[in-house]
Amino acid sequence: MIQTSTGERLVLVVSDLLLLAGAFLLAYTLRFYLGVFEVTSVPPPPPLEYGRGYLVGALLFLLVFRSRQLYGELLARGIDVAERVIGAATLASTLLLAATFFDRSFSYSRTVFLFIWVLACATMAIPRWAVIKRRRMRYERGVGLIPALIVGTSERALDLHERLSSHRRYGLDVLGLVSVGDQGEVPGEVKVFGELAELEQLLEASGARELL
């Protein structure tokens, strides 16, 4: 899990608003000027009506994406981010379509909202992939790593220590291990900070912020 900074959250919010605006504009063009999936020919409705729809959609998308943890923290794997974005975009689009039924002053094209849903699903993961990529590049350079300790000295703990130490893209700087009884021998290059009973003092002394 990647905790985003205030600047990264702002970038994601602005990106979502711009991508959603682009989705509305492209969907409007596809339906009313290019006639994609046209069943009956109708003159283009006033763009301002869909502008009102965009304002409602922007609010719904921001609220749903925030509730799905797509601003404050991001999953480390790109495919997981894409799945979460698609789920959130689907829910937000469904709520937006439902909201149009309460507007009796104007009849919105359902095809337009179908296009908006497809475009949102296809594009809104991209800014998040960019944030993850940038973070991983920083981690590889040793910038912004979170100091961590691993509880245990078992073979599994040693394997986790080796993998995390050699793959900084996870954003952790593994300082060493915390012993839990006699679980096995520890190689000399791996530091053991102390016993589990002293955990609070060990965390303070080592500066570790994550415990694995």
Rosetta blueprint (number, residue, H / E / L):
1 M L
2 I E
3 Q E
4 T L
5 S L
6 T H
7 G H
8 E H
9 R H
10 L H
11 V H
12 L H
13 V H
14 V H
15 S H
16 D H
17 L H
18 L H
19 L H
20 L H
21 A H
22 G H
23 A H
24 F H
25 L H
26 L H
27 A H
28 Y H
29 T H
30 L H
31 R H
32 F H
33 Y L
34 L L
35 G L
36 V L
37 F L
38 E L
39 V L
40 T L
41 S L
42 V L
43 P L
44 P L
45 P L
46 P L
47 P H
48 L H
49 E H
50 Y H
51 G H
52 R H
53 G H
54 Y H
55 L H
56 V H
57 G H
58 A H
59 L H
60 L H
61 F H
62 L H
63 L H
64 V H
65 F H
66 R H
67 S H
68 R L
69 Q L
70 L L
71 Y L
72 G L
73 E E
74 L E
75 L L
76 A L
77 R L
78 G H
79 I H
80 D H
81 V H
82 A H
83 E H
84 R H
85 V H
86 I H
87 G H
88 A H
89 A H
90 T H
91 L H
92 A H
93 S H
94 T H
95 L H
96 L H
97 L H
98 A H
99 A H
100 T H
101 F L
102 F L
103 D L
104 R L
105 S L
106 F L
107 S L
108 Y L
109 S L
110 R H
111 T H
112 V H
113 F H
114 L H
115 F H
116 I H
117 W H
118 V H
119 L H
120 A H
121 C H
122 A H
123 T H
124 M L
125 A L
126 I H
127 P H
128 R H
129 W H
130 A H
131 V H
132 I H
133 K H
134 R H
135 R H
136 R H
137 M H
138 R H
139 Y H
140 E H
141 R L
142 G L
143 V L
144 G L
145 L L
146 I E
147 P E
148 A E
149 L E
150 I E
151 V E
152 G L
153 T L
154 S L
155 E H
156 R H
157 A H
158 L H
159 D H
160 L H
161 H H
162 E H
163 R H
164 L H
165 S H
166 S H
167 H L
168 R H
169 R H
170 Y H
171 G L
172 L E
173 D E
174 V E
175 L E
176 G E
177 L E
178 V E
179 S E
180 V L
181 G L
182 D L
183 Q L
184 G L
185 E L
186 V L
187 P L
188 G L
189 E L
190 V L
191 K L
192 V E
193 F E
194 G E
195 E E
196 L H
197 A H
198 E H
199 L H
200 E H
201 Q H
202 L H
203 L H
204 E H
205 A H
206 S H
207 G L
208 A L
209 R L
210 E E
211 L E
212 L L
